[in-house]
Amino acid sequence: MPLSEILLAVLWLGVTAYVLFGGADFGGGVWDLLAGGAERGSRQRALVEHSIGPVWEANHVWLIFVIVLAWTGVPSVFAAVSSTLYIPLTLAALGIIARGAAFAFRKASTELWQRRLFGAAFAFSSLVTPFFLGTVAGAIASGRVPPGIAAGDLVAGWLNPTSLVSGALAVGTAAYLAAVYLTRDAQRAGEPGLVSAFRRRALASGVVVGALSVAGLAVLRADAPRLFAELTSGAALAFLVLSVGSGVVSLGLLAWTRAYLVVRVSAALAVAGLLWGWGAAQYPRLLPGVTLREAAATDAVLGAALGALAVGAVLLVPSLLWLYTMFQRADG
C-alpha cells in the first residue's frame, strides 16, 4: 500500500477518535447548557463535570494529531483549507480556548455569580465550537475549497446549505454521544434519576440526528449533487447502511433495555459509519481537481512522519488507554 494511503487512513482514524471522544466532551457542554437553573440542574452539571474532567484535555490530543499529520502529509490541502476557511477555524479555536478556560475557572470558583458566568461561557463555547468545525467539514465535502492560498470564497465557502446542515449535525452528534455516555456514567455512579434523564436525552437527540441526516442527504442532492451520488453508491453506501443500522440498534437498546455499555458501542459505530461514509465518498479526491496522490508529500517525508508516529504511538496509545480504563473503573 502506498505511504500516502497509509497516512490518510491514520489521519482519518485520528479524526474519528476526535469526533467520538472530543465530540462527546462538547456534547457534555450542550447538556450543561440545557440542564436548567442553578439548583435544579446542579446534579446533571456535577455528573457532566465529573465525566469529562479527567479526559477533556487529553481528548484534544487527537485534534493536534490531525492538524500536524495533515500539515506534514498533505501540505497543499492544509494550506488551502486553513486559508479559505480561516474564519470558522479561528472561531472554533477561540471556542476551544474559551471552553477550556471557563471549565477550569468554574471548577475553582466559589461565588455563585462566578460559577454562572464561567458556566455560561463553557456551555456556549461547547455549542458553537462543534458547529464551526462542522461547517468546515461541509465546505470541504461540498467542494467549496479550491486548491491554492485563500482561493475560495471566505464567507460563502462555509456559509452555505451543506455547511450549515453539517454544523447542525456536528452539534447534534456531539449531544447524542454525550447523552449516551452520560447515561452509562450515571448508571455506574448509582444515580437512577440521572440515568432516566440522560436516557431520555439520548433518545431525543438520536431521533434529531437521524432526522438531520435525512435532511442532510436532501440538501446534498440539491447543493452538492456529486457528493450525493458518491455517498449513495459503493463503499460509501455500505458505511451509511452501517451507520443507520447501528443508530437504530442504539435507539432500540436505549428504549427497551438497560444495556448502556453496549449502547455506547452501537452509538459510536453509528457516528463512525457516517464519518467514514463521507471519507469513502470523497476518496481519492481531497479538493476539487486534487487527488491524494497529487497532494501528498514525498515518500521520504511520509516515511519519516509515519516512522515518528509509530514510535510516538508506543507511548501515547497505552497511556490514553490506561487513562480511559482507570477513569471508567474509578466508580465501578
N, C-alpha and C positions, 0 to 999 in steps of 0.2 A: 504494500500500500504506500502511495506517495506520502512524503512527510507533510505536505500541505493538508492532505485529508486527515491525517492523524491529528495535526494541530487543530483543525476545525472541529473534529469530534471532541477533543479535550476541552476546547473553548466552549462548545455547546453544553457539555456536562457542567462546566462552571456556571453558565447562565441558568441551567436547570436547578443547580444547587442554590443559587442566589434567589431564584423565584420561590422555591419550596421552603427555604429557611428564612432568608431576609424578608421575603414577601409576607410570611406569616407574622413576622415582627411588626411590619407596617399594619397588617390587619388587626393586631392587638391594639394598636393605637386607635384604629377606627372604632373598635368596640369600647375603648376607653372614652371616646368622644360621645358615644351613644348610651353610656351606662346610666345616665340620669344625674340627679342632684348630688351634692357632696355626700350627704348621708345615705341616700337610697342606693347610690352606685358605689359606695366605698368597698364592699366585698368584691364586686366584679373588678374594680380597679386594682385591688390588692392582689387578686389572682393574676391579672394581666402583668402587673409589675413583678410578681414572683416568677411567672413563667418565662418572661423574656429577659429578666435581669442578668442571669449568668451567661447568656449567649448572644445578646444583641450586638455587642462589639465584634465578637468572633464571626458572626454571620456576614459582616461586611468584608471579610477576607475574600469571599467569593467575588464580590464586585471588583475589588482591587485586582484579583487574579485575572478576571475577564478583560479589564482595561489594559493591563500590562501585556497579556498574551495577544490581544488584538493589535496593540501598538507595535509589538515586535513582529508578529506573524503576517499581518495584512496592513502594512503602514498606510498605503494609499487609501484604503477603505476607512481606516481610523481617521485619517486627516479629513476626508470628505464628510463623514458623519459628524465629527466634532466641530467642524467649521460651519456647515449648513444648519445644524441643529443645536448651535451653541446656546440659544435662548432656553429651550426646555431642559437641556443638560445642565445649564447653570442654575436654573430654578430647582431642579432635582437635587443638585449638590448642596444648595442653600437649605433645602428642606431636610436633607440628611444631617447637616451640621446642626440646624436649629432643633431637630428632633432629639439628637443625642444629648445636646447641652440641656435642653428642657427636661429630659428624662432624669439626667443626673442631678440637676438642681432641685427638681420637685422632691426627689428622694431625700435630699439633705435639708429641705426647708421645714421649718417648724410652724410658721404662721399660715393660717388658712388662706389668706389672700395670695400669699406667695405660691402655695401649692395649686391654687386655682389658676393663677397666671401661667405658671410653668406647665401645668396640666393641659391648659388650652393650647399652648404652643406645641406641646408634644402631640396632642391629638390632631390638630390642624395639619401639622407637618406630615404626620403619618397618613393623612388623607391625600394631600396634594402631591407628595413625592412619587408614589406609585403611578399616579395619574400622568405626571410628566414623563416618567420612564415609559409608560405605555404609549404615549403619543410618539415618542422616539421610535419604538418598535413599529408602530403603524406607518410612520413616514418611510422607514426602510422597506417594510413589506410591500407598500404600495408603489415603490419605485420613484419616490419623490426626492431621493438623494442622489444626484448625478455625480460622476467622478469629477474630481477637481476641488480646489480650495474654495469654499463658500460659493459653489457653482449653482446651488439650488436656491429656491425662494426661502428667505429666512423666516417668513411668517407662514405663508400658505403651505410650506413644507411639512409643518406639524399641526397647523390648524386646518384640518380637512376632515371629511366624514370618517375615513378609515382610522385616522389617528385619534379622533375623539371617541369612537367606539372602542378602540384598543385601550385608551386611557381608562374609560369606564370599566372595561373588562379587567384591567390590571387591578383596579381598586376592589372590584367585586371578588376576584380570585383571591386577593390577599385577605379580605374579610372572611371568605369561606374557609380557607385553610386555617386561619387563626381560630375561628369558632370550633372547627373540628378538633384542633389540637387542644384548645382550652377545655373542651368537653371531657377529654381524657384526663387532663391535668386536674380538673375538678373532681372527677371520679377517684383518681389516685389520692387526692387530698381529703376524701371523705366528706365532700360538700354536695349533698344531693340537690339542694336548691340551685346551686350554680350549675350543676350538671344539666338540670332541666332547662335553665335559662339559655345556656350556650348551645344545647341541643336544638332548641327552637331557632336560635340564630343561625346555626349551621344549616338547618333545613331551609329556612327562608333565603339565606344568601346563596345556597346551592341552586335553588329554583331561579333566582335572579341571574346568576351566572349562566345557567342553561339558556334562559331567555335572551341574554345579551349575546351569547354565542350564535344563536339562530339569527338574531338581528344583525350580528356582525357579518354573517355569510350573505345576507341580503344586501348589506351595504357594500361588501366587496364585489358582489356581482355587478353593481352599478358603478362603483368608484374605481375598482381595480380588477377588471374582468380577467386579466391574465393570471393574477394570483388566484382568483376564484377557480379558474379552470384547473390550475395546478393542484390546488387543495382538494379538489373533488375527483382526483384520479391517482392511480399508482400507490406508492408507499405513503404519500401524504394522507390519502383517504383511509388507509389502514390505521394510521396513527389517530386520525379523528374518530374512527369507529371505536378504537381502544379508549379514547377519552370519553366518548359518550357512554360506552358500556360501563366504564369504571365509575363515572358520575352517577349513573342510575343505580349501580350497586351500592355506592356510598350513601345515597339518599335512602335506599331501601333499608340498609343496615341501621341508619340513624332512626328511621321511623318505627321499625319493628323489632329491633334487637338492642342490646346494650354492649355490643362488641366494638367499643370505641377505639381500641387499639387497631383492629382490622380496618375500621373506617379511615384511620389515618393513612394506611397504605393505599386504599382504593381512591381516596381523595387526592393523594399525591400523584397516583397514576393518571387520574383524570386531567390534572393540570399539566403534568409532563407530556401526556399524549397530545394535548393541544399545542404545546410549545414545539415538540418535535415534528408535529404535522406541518407547522409553518416552516421549520428548517428544511424538511424534505421537499416541500413545495418549491422553495426558493433555490435549493441546490441544483447546479453548481454556481448559479448567478448570485453574486453578492450585491452588486449595484447594477443599474441599467447598463448593459453592454460590457460589464466587467465580470469575468468568471473567477473562480477560486484560483485556478492555475495562473491567470494573468495578474492577480492581485497579491499572491503570496510572495514572501521574501525568498531569498536564495536558499538552497538546501543547506548551505553552511550555517546561515543564521537560524534556520528552522531546527537543524540538528543540535546546535548549541542551546537553543531555547528549550527544546524538549528534553535534552540531557539534564539541564539545570532543573527543569521541572520535576524530572524523575527523582533527582537527589533530594529536592525540597519536599516532595511528597512523602518520602520515607519518614520525615519528621512531622510534617503538617497533618497528614491524614490520620495517623494513630492518635495524635494529640487532640484533634477535633472529635474523633470517635470516643476517646476517653472522656472528653468534656461532656458530650451529649449523653453518654451512657451513665456517667456518675450523676449528672443532674436528674436524669429520668429515674434513677434508683433512689434519689435523695429522700423522697416521700413515700417510697414503696414499702 
